[in-house]
């Protein structure tokens, strides 16, 4: 089975390196983009199996990227995980509006992230 390719889009450079290292230890290939425009470019060229999006970023925010993906059939099978600091109640309302499959509130435990990634990749395989 091929290694799952995850694109993580976040402007927090320290967090991206921490998450990248942790997910790579779990056996995933992790690509990083450090702002919304770079992230959208990577989505279009790198064929990720899963996209993890921060919400608040320069250029394009995570919600705009999620909406872009959901408006195009080619991305129907690509799960989206949102990482936000807006709180669980707002996430429950907002994530489905933009087509996100799941969300985690910042700060989060890396083990929770790995669990959510596994669930979403299984969903994408269905």
VMD Tcl script that builds the backbone (N, CA, C; Angstrom):
set m [mol new atoms 378]
animate dup $m
set s [atomselect $m all]
$s set {name element resname resid chain x y z} {
  {N N UNK 1 A 0.845 -1.181 0.000}
  {CA C UNK 1 A 0.000 0.000 0.000}
  {C C UNK 1 A 0.888 1.241 0.000}
  {N N UNK 2 A 0.548 2.224 -0.804}
  {CA C UNK 2 A 1.340 3.443 -0.905}
  {C C UNK 2 A 1.197 4.281 0.361}
  {N N UNK 3 A 2.236 5.004 0.645}
  {CA C UNK 3 A 2.260 5.898 1.790}
  {C C UNK 3 A 1.295 7.058 1.541}
  {N N UNK 4 A 0.449 7.370 2.523}
  {CA C UNK 4 A -0.504 8.468 2.363}
  {C C UNK 4 A 0.241 9.796 2.333}
  {N N UNK 5 A -0.193 10.661 1.425}
  {CA C UNK 5 A 0.417 11.982 1.252}
  {C C UNK 5 A -0.500 13.027 1.887}
  {N N UNK 6 A 0.028 13.726 2.876}
  {CA C UNK 6 A -0.728 14.738 3.608}
  {C C UNK 6 A -0.142 16.105 3.299}
  {N N UNK 7 A -1.004 17.048 2.964}
  {CA C UNK 7 A -0.592 18.440 2.805}
  {C C UNK 7 A -1.061 19.202 4.034}
  {N N UNK 8 A -0.120 19.837 4.723}
  {CA C UNK 8 A -0.434 20.632 5.914}
  {C C UNK 8 A -0.151 22.091 5.589}
  {N N UNK 9 A -1.193 22.933 5.657}
  {CA C UNK 9 A -1.086 24.347 5.309}
  {C C UNK 9 A -1.279 25.179 6.575}
  {N N UNK 10 A -0.214 25.866 7.001}
  {CA C UNK 10 A -0.265 26.661 8.232}
  {C C UNK 10 A 0.878 27.665 8.191}
  {N N UNK 11 A 0.630 28.881 8.652}
  {CA C UNK 11 A 1.675 29.902 8.661}
  {C C UNK 11 A 2.508 29.886 9.942}
  {N N UNK 12 A 2.217 28.991 10.866}
  {CA C UNK 12 A 2.997 28.836 12.097}
  {C C UNK 12 A 4.142 27.859 11.809}
  {N N UNK 13 A 5.329 28.401 11.557}
  {CA C UNK 13 A 6.455 27.581 11.100}
  {C C UNK 13 A 6.888 26.548 12.133}
  {N N UNK 14 A 6.875 26.918 13.409}
  {CA C UNK 14 A 7.265 25.958 14.448}
  {C C UNK 14 A 6.276 24.805 14.524}
  {N N UNK 15 A 4.993 25.123 14.491}
  {CA C UNK 15 A 3.972 24.078 14.570}
  {C C UNK 15 A 4.027 23.163 13.348}
  {N N UNK 16 A 4.247 23.736 12.170}
  {CA C UNK 16 A 4.295 22.883 10.976}
  {C C UNK 16 A 5.436 21.878 11.070}
  {N N UNK 17 A 6.580 22.303 11.568}
  {CA C UNK 17 A 7.709 21.377 11.683}
  {C C UNK 17 A 7.441 20.301 12.733}
  {N N UNK 18 A 6.819 20.686 13.844}
  {CA C UNK 18 A 6.472 19.724 14.889}
  {C C UNK 18 A 5.490 18.681 14.355}
  {N N UNK 19 A 4.420 19.148 13.716}
  {CA C UNK 19 A 3.401 18.244 13.178}
  {C C UNK 19 A 3.990 17.375 12.071}
  {N N UNK 20 A 4.777 17.968 11.191}
  {CA C UNK 20 A 5.400 17.213 10.092}
  {C C UNK 20 A 6.235 16.062 10.647}
  {N N UNK 21 A 7.084 16.353 11.614}
  {CA C UNK 21 A 7.927 15.318 12.196}
  {C C UNK 21 A 7.121 14.212 12.853}
  {N N UNK 22 A 6.068 14.591 13.562}
  {CA C UNK 22 A 5.241 13.602 14.258}
  {C C UNK 22 A 4.506 12.705 13.263}
  {N N UNK 23 A 3.917 13.305 12.241}
  {CA C UNK 23 A 3.191 12.512 11.245}
  {C C UNK 23 A 4.138 11.633 10.424}
  {N N UNK 24 A 5.330 12.127 10.150}
  {CA C UNK 24 A 6.304 11.303 9.423}
  {C C UNK 24 A 6.727 10.097 10.260}
  {N N UNK 25 A 6.835 10.271 11.569}
  {CA C UNK 25 A 7.141 9.134 12.447}
  {C C UNK 25 A 6.034 8.084 12.396}
  {N N UNK 26 A 4.832 8.525 12.087}
  {CA C UNK 26 A 3.691 7.614 11.974}
  {C C UNK 26 A 3.616 6.969 10.590}
  {N N UNK 27 A 4.543 7.329 9.697}
  {CA C UNK 27 A 4.606 6.686 8.391}
  {C C UNK 27 A 3.975 7.452 7.245}
  {N N UNK 28 A 3.584 8.698 7.481}
  {CA C UNK 28 A 2.965 9.503 6.426}
  {C C UNK 28 A 4.006 10.357 5.708}
  {N N UNK 29 A 3.741 10.634 4.440}
  {CA C UNK 29 A 4.514 11.632 3.704}
  {C C UNK 29 A 3.824 12.969 3.946}
  {N N UNK 30 A 4.566 13.973 4.393}
  {CA C UNK 30 A 3.959 15.254 4.753}
  {C C UNK 30 A 4.586 16.373 3.929}
  {N N UNK 31 A 3.729 17.097 3.227}
  {CA C UNK 31 A 4.129 18.284 2.481}
  {C C UNK 31 A 3.661 19.503 3.265}
  {N N UNK 32 A 4.448 20.570 3.242}
  {CA C UNK 32 A 4.140 21.772 4.006}
  {C C UNK 32 A 3.958 22.953 3.059}
  {N N UNK 33 A 2.946 23.774 3.353}
  {CA C UNK 33 A 2.782 25.072 2.708}
  {C C UNK 33 A 2.573 26.085 3.827}
  {N N UNK 34 A 3.203 27.261 3.707}
  {CA C UNK 34 A 3.209 28.212 4.809}
  {C C UNK 34 A 2.260 29.391 4.664}
  {N N UNK 35 A 1.425 29.391 3.649}
  {CA C UNK 35 A 0.343 30.373 3.561}
  {C C UNK 35 A -0.720 29.828 2.609}
  {N N UNK 36 A -1.833 30.525 2.534}
  {CA C UNK 36 A -2.957 30.033 1.758}
  {C C UNK 36 A -2.682 29.892 0.271}
  {N N UNK 37 A -2.001 30.864 -0.311}
  {CA C UNK 37 A -1.714 30.779 -1.750}
  {C C UNK 37 A -0.785 29.612 -2.065}
  {N N UNK 38 A 0.254 29.453 -1.251}
  {CA C UNK 38 A 1.170 28.324 -1.441}
  {C C UNK 38 A 0.417 27.005 -1.252}
  {N N UNK 39 A -0.486 26.991 -0.282}
  {CA C UNK 39 A -1.281 25.788 -0.027}
  {C C UNK 39 A -2.170 25.429 -1.198}
  {N N UNK 40 A -2.846 26.421 -1.755}
  {CA C UNK 40 A -3.712 26.157 -2.902}
  {C C UNK 40 A -2.892 25.647 -4.082}
  {N N UNK 41 A -1.729 26.229 -4.300}
  {CA C UNK 41 A -0.858 25.746 -5.370}
  {C C UNK 41 A -0.468 24.291 -5.169}
  {N N UNK 42 A -0.157 23.923 -3.924}
  {CA C UNK 42 A 0.226 22.540 -3.631}
  {C C UNK 42 A -0.954 21.589 -3.792}
  {N N UNK 43 A -2.138 22.037 -3.440}
  {CA C UNK 43 A -3.335 21.209 -3.622}
  {C C UNK 43 A -3.517 20.887 -5.107}
  {N N UNK 44 A -3.272 21.873 -5.942}
  {CA C UNK 44 A -3.468 21.702 -7.382}
  {C C UNK 44 A -2.377 20.870 -8.046}
  {N N UNK 45 A -1.180 20.823 -7.458}
  {CA C UNK 45 A -0.064 20.145 -8.125}
  {C C UNK 45 A 0.429 18.877 -7.438}
  {N N UNK 46 A 0.150 18.695 -6.160}
  {CA C UNK 46 A 0.766 17.599 -5.401}
  {C C UNK 46 A -0.142 16.396 -5.158}
  {N N UNK 47 A -1.416 16.478 -5.502}
  {CA C UNK 47 A -2.346 15.356 -5.370}
  {C C UNK 47 A -2.351 14.744 -3.960}
  {N N UNK 48 A -2.659 15.559 -2.931}
  {CA C UNK 48 A -2.650 15.021 -1.563}
  {C C UNK 48 A -3.824 14.082 -1.305}
  {N N UNK 49 A -3.613 13.138 -0.382}
  {CA C UNK 49 A -4.675 12.234 0.059}
  {C C UNK 49 A -5.514 12.858 1.169}
  {N N UNK 50 A -4.958 13.853 1.843}
  {CA C UNK 50 A -5.611 14.553 2.950}
  {C C UNK 50 A -5.022 15.947 3.016}
  {N N UNK 51 A -5.867 16.941 3.316}
  {CA C UNK 51 A -5.397 18.315 3.485}
  {C C UNK 51 A -5.746 18.768 4.896}
  {N N UNK 52 A -4.731 19.255 5.605}
  {CA C UNK 52 A -4.914 19.848 6.926}
  {C C UNK 52 A -4.736 21.348 6.759}
  {N N UNK 53 A -5.752 22.122 7.170}
  {CA C UNK 53 A -5.739 23.565 6.962}
  {C C UNK 53 A -5.868 24.327 8.270}
  {N N UNK 54 A -4.959 25.272 8.490}
  {CA C UNK 54 A -5.153 26.270 9.527}
  {C C UNK 54 A -6.206 27.242 8.997}
  {N N UNK 55 A -6.934 27.886 9.878}
  {CA C UNK 55 A -7.952 28.827 9.420}
  {C C UNK 55 A -7.358 30.199 9.133}
  {N N UNK 56 A -6.698 30.788 10.102}
  {CA C UNK 56 A -6.205 32.157 9.973}
  {C C UNK 56 A -4.802 32.158 9.362}
  {N N UNK 57 A -4.738 32.544 8.076}
  {CA C UNK 57 A -3.463 32.613 7.352}
  {C C UNK 57 A -3.470 33.813 6.420}
  {N N UNK 58 A -2.265 34.286 6.040}
  {CA C UNK 58 A -2.195 35.365 5.054}
  {C C UNK 58 A -2.665 34.899 3.665}
  {N N UNK 59 A -2.970 35.842 2.828}
  {CA C UNK 59 A -3.464 35.627 1.469}
  {C C UNK 59 A -4.836 34.950 1.488}
  {N N UNK 60 A -4.877 33.640 1.483}
  {CA C UNK 60 A -6.137 32.896 1.552}
  {C C UNK 60 A -6.236 32.233 2.915}
  {N N UNK 61 A -7.424 32.288 3.531}
  {CA C UNK 61 A -7.563 31.572 4.799}
  {C C UNK 61 A -8.028 30.136 4.531}
  {N N UNK 62 A -7.982 29.325 5.567}
  {CA C UNK 62 A -8.326 27.914 5.419}
  {C C UNK 62 A -9.748 27.672 4.956}
  {N N UNK 63 A -10.688 28.501 5.414}
  {CA C UNK 63 A -12.082 28.321 4.979}
  {C C UNK 63 A -12.208 28.554 3.479}
  {N N UNK 64 A -11.503 29.571 2.959}
  {CA C UNK 64 A -11.557 29.852 1.519}
  {C C UNK 64 A -10.992 28.685 0.704}
  {N N UNK 65 A -9.918 28.087 1.204}
  {CA C UNK 65 A -9.326 26.947 0.502}
  {C C UNK 65 A -10.271 25.750 0.537}
  {N N UNK 66 A -10.868 25.484 1.696}
  {CA C UNK 66 A -11.815 24.368 1.811}
  {C C UNK 66 A -12.991 24.570 0.860}
  {N N UNK 67 A -13.518 25.775 0.818}
  {CA C UNK 67 A -14.640 26.081 -0.074}
  {C C UNK 67 A -14.235 25.873 -1.538}
  {N N UNK 68 A -13.046 26.337 -1.911}
  {CA C UNK 68 A -12.537 26.147 -3.271}
  {C C UNK 68 A -12.499 24.661 -3.622}
  {N N UNK 69 A -11.967 23.855 -2.699}
  {CA C UNK 69 A -11.866 22.417 -2.960}
  {C C UNK 69 A -13.242 21.787 -3.131}
  {N N UNK 70 A -14.185 22.144 -2.288}
  {CA C UNK 70 A -15.510 21.518 -2.331}
  {C C UNK 70 A -16.335 21.965 -3.527}
  {N N UNK 71 A -15.963 23.059 -4.152}
  {CA C UNK 71 A -16.662 23.517 -5.358}
  {C C UNK 71 A -16.172 22.802 -6.614}
  {N N UNK 72 A -15.171 21.930 -6.472}
  {CA C UNK 72 A -14.596 21.223 -7.619}
  {C C UNK 72 A -14.651 19.720 -7.399}
  {N N UNK 73 A -15.295 19.022 -8.307}
  {CA C UNK 73 A -15.497 17.574 -8.180}
  {C C UNK 73 A -14.194 16.797 -8.036}
  {N N UNK 74 A -13.122 17.298 -8.618}
  {CA C UNK 74 A -11.855 16.574 -8.598}
  {C C UNK 74 A -11.347 16.352 -7.168}
  {N N UNK 75 A -11.805 17.161 -6.215}
  {CA C UNK 75 A -11.355 17.040 -4.826}
  {C C UNK 75 A -12.377 16.358 -3.923}
  {N N UNK 76 A -13.428 15.776 -4.504}
  {CA C UNK 76 A -14.482 15.148 -3.695}
  {C C UNK 76 A -13.952 14.089 -2.736}
  {N N UNK 77 A -12.969 13.325 -3.143}
  {CA C UNK 77 A -12.461 12.244 -2.306}
  {C C UNK 77 A -11.335 12.642 -1.376}
  {N N UNK 78 A -11.015 13.932 -1.317}
  {CA C UNK 78 A -9.907 14.397 -0.474}
  {C C UNK 78 A -10.473 14.978 0.819}
  {N N UNK 79 A -10.263 14.296 1.946}
  {CA C UNK 79 A -10.760 14.814 3.219}
  {C C UNK 79 A -10.016 16.088 3.632}
  {N N UNK 80 A -10.731 16.945 4.363}
  {CA C UNK 80 A -10.172 18.198 4.867}
  {C C UNK 80 A -10.319 18.224 6.383}
  {N N UNK 81 A -9.204 18.484 7.061}
  {CA C UNK 81 A -9.178 18.657 8.512}
  {C C UNK 81 A -8.806 20.100 8.802}
  {N N UNK 82 A -9.669 20.814 9.525}
  {CA C UNK 82 A -9.412 22.200 9.893}
  {C C UNK 82 A -8.804 22.258 11.284}
  {N N UNK 83 A -7.782 23.100 11.440}
  {CA C UNK 83 A -7.189 23.379 12.747}
  {C C UNK 83 A -7.519 24.824 13.090}
  {N N UNK 84 A -8.262 25.024 14.174}
  {CA C UNK 84 A -8.713 26.373 14.493}
  {C C UNK 84 A -8.603 26.663 15.978}
  {N N UNK 85 A -8.680 27.933 16.282}
  {CA C UNK 85 A -8.727 28.366 17.667}
  {C C UNK 85 A -10.039 29.047 17.986}
  {N N UNK 86 A -11.073 28.796 17.188}
  {CA C UNK 86 A -12.339 29.517 17.378}
  {C C UNK 86 A -13.264 28.851 18.380}
  {N N UNK 87 A -12.931 27.675 18.840}
  {CA C UNK 87 A -13.742 26.996 19.846}
  {C C UNK 87 A -14.653 25.945 19.247}
  {N N UNK 88 A -14.993 24.939 20.059}
  {CA C UNK 88 A -15.773 23.800 19.567}
  {C C UNK 88 A -17.151 24.169 19.028}
  {N N UNK 89 A -17.855 25.080 19.686}
  {CA C UNK 89 A -19.217 25.413 19.244}
  {C C UNK 89 A -19.204 26.035 17.848}
  {N N UNK 90 A -18.334 27.006 17.634}
  {CA C UNK 90 A -18.250 27.631 16.308}
  {C C UNK 90 A -17.737 26.652 15.262}
  {N N UNK 91 A -16.799 25.796 15.646}
  {CA C UNK 91 A -16.301 24.784 14.706}
  {C C UNK 91 A -17.410 23.849 14.251}
  {N N UNK 92 A -18.249 23.422 15.170}
  {CA C UNK 92 A -19.352 22.511 14.829}
  {C C UNK 92 A -20.277 23.136 13.792}
  {N N UNK 93 A -20.458 24.455 13.874}
  {CA C UNK 93 A -21.336 25.142 12.919}
  {C C UNK 93 A -20.619 25.475 11.614}
  {N N UNK 94 A -19.364 25.898 11.708}
  {CA C UNK 94 A -18.656 26.438 10.552}
  {C C UNK 94 A -18.045 25.373 9.650}
  {N N UNK 95 A -17.433 24.356 10.232}
  {CA C UNK 95 A -16.731 23.346 9.427}
  {C C UNK 95 A -17.617 22.743 8.335}
  {N N UNK 96 A -18.847 22.314 8.652}
  {CA C UNK 96 A -19.684 21.739 7.589}
  {C C UNK 96 A -20.068 22.742 6.496}
  {N N UNK 97 A -20.188 24.017 6.846}
  {CA C UNK 97 A -20.560 25.027 5.854}
  {C C UNK 97 A -19.526 25.142 4.739}
  {N N UNK 98 A -18.276 24.902 5.066}
  {CA C UNK 98 A -17.198 25.035 4.091}
  {C C UNK 98 A -16.718 23.695 3.558}
  {N N UNK 99 A -17.336 22.618 3.978}
  {CA C UNK 99 A -17.001 21.313 3.435}
  {C C UNK 99 A -15.891 20.578 4.150}
  {N N UNK 100 A -15.496 21.056 5.326}
  {CA C UNK 100 A -14.468 20.345 6.091}
  {C C UNK 100 A -15.064 19.062 6.655}
  {N N UNK 101 A -14.285 17.997 6.640}
  {CA C UNK 101 A -14.746 16.716 7.172}
  {C C UNK 101 A -14.622 16.644 8.679}
  {N N UNK 102 A -13.665 17.391 9.232}
  {CA C UNK 102 A -13.427 17.348 10.676}
  {C C UNK 102 A -12.644 18.592 11.080}
  {N N UNK 103 A -12.541 18.789 12.383}
  {CA C UNK 103 A -11.774 19.917 12.905}
  {C C UNK 103 A -11.129 19.528 14.225}
  {N N UNK 104 A -10.058 20.201 14.551}
  {CA C UNK 104 A -9.417 20.113 15.862}
  {C C UNK 104 A -9.194 21.531 16.344}
  {N N UNK 105 A -9.450 21.749 17.623}
  {CA C UNK 105 A -9.209 23.059 18.213}
  {C C UNK 105 A -7.761 23.178 18.647}
  {N N UNK 106 A -7.166 24.322 18.361}
  {CA C UNK 106 A -5.828 24.622 18.854}
  {C C UNK 106 A -5.956 25.165 20.269}
  {N N UNK 107 A -5.080 24.816 21.169}
  {CA C UNK 107 A -4.022 23.832 21.007}
  {C C UNK 107 A -4.593 22.415 21.031}
  {N N UNK 108 A -3.900 21.486 20.410}
  {CA C UNK 108 A -4.365 20.102 20.344}
  {C C UNK 108 A -3.225 19.170 20.716}
  {N N UNK 109 A -3.591 17.960 21.077}
  {CA C UNK 109 A -2.601 16.921 21.370}
  {C C UNK 109 A -2.218 16.242 20.054}
  {N N UNK 110 A -0.942 15.976 19.872}
  {CA C UNK 110 A -0.487 15.337 18.635}
  {C C UNK 110 A -1.111 13.960 18.446}
  {N N UNK 111 A -1.350 13.242 19.529}
  {CA C UNK 111 A -2.010 11.934 19.411}
  {C C UNK 111 A -3.433 12.076 18.879}
  {N N UNK 112 A -4.128 13.151 19.280}
  {CA C UNK 112 A -5.478 13.401 18.756}
  {C C UNK 112 A -5.425 13.694 17.257}
  {N N UNK 113 A -4.406 14.419 16.842}
  {CA C UNK 113 A -4.233 14.713 15.421}
  {C C UNK 113 A -4.005 13.427 14.632}
  {N N UNK 114 A -3.128 12.569 15.122}
  {CA C UNK 114 A -2.840 11.304 14.433}
  {C C UNK 114 A -4.101 10.452 14.337}
  {N N UNK 115 A -4.882 10.408 15.401}
  {CA C UNK 115 A -6.131 9.640 15.387}
  {C C UNK 115 A -7.095 10.191 14.342}
  {N N UNK 116 A -7.253 11.516 14.311}
  {CA C UNK 116 A -8.167 12.151 13.354}
  {C C UNK 116 A -7.681 11.926 11.921}
  {N N UNK 117 A -6.383 12.019 11.695}
  {CA C UNK 117 A -5.812 11.781 10.362}
  {C C UNK 117 A -6.128 10.363 9.902}
  {N N UNK 118 A -5.934 9.379 10.783}
  {CA C UNK 118 A -6.241 7.990 10.435}
  {C C UNK 118 A -7.699 7.794 10.073}
  {N N UNK 119 A -8.594 8.414 10.848}
  {CA C UNK 119 A -10.033 8.318 10.567}
  {C C UNK 119 A -10.361 8.925 9.205}
  {N N UNK 120 A -9.799 10.084 8.920}
  {CA C UNK 120 A -10.110 10.767 7.663}
  {C C UNK 120 A -9.521 10.052 6.452}
  {N N UNK 121 A -8.344 9.493 6.597}
  {CA C UNK 121 A -7.769 8.734 5.479}
  {C C UNK 121 A -8.587 7.480 5.201}
  {N N UNK 122 A -9.117 6.853 6.236}
  {CA C UNK 122 A -10.003 5.700 6.039}
  {C C UNK 122 A -11.271 6.137 5.317}
  {N N UNK 123 A -11.782 7.307 5.660}
  {CA C UNK 123 A -12.962 7.865 4.998}
  {C C UNK 123 A -12.669 8.119 3.520}
  {N N UNK 124 A -11.489 8.663 3.231}
  {CA C UNK 124 A -11.106 8.941 1.848}
  {C C UNK 124 A -10.929 7.688 1.016}
  {N N UNK 125 A -10.634 6.557 1.674}
  {CA C UNK 125 A -10.452 5.285 0.962}
  {C C UNK 125 A -11.771 4.619 0.601}
  {N N UNK 126 A -12.859 5.064 1.209}
  {CA C UNK 126 A -14.162 4.415 0.971}
  {C C UNK 126 A -14.693 4.710 -0.408}
}
mol reanalyze $m
mol bondsrecalc $m
mol representation Tube
mol addrep $m
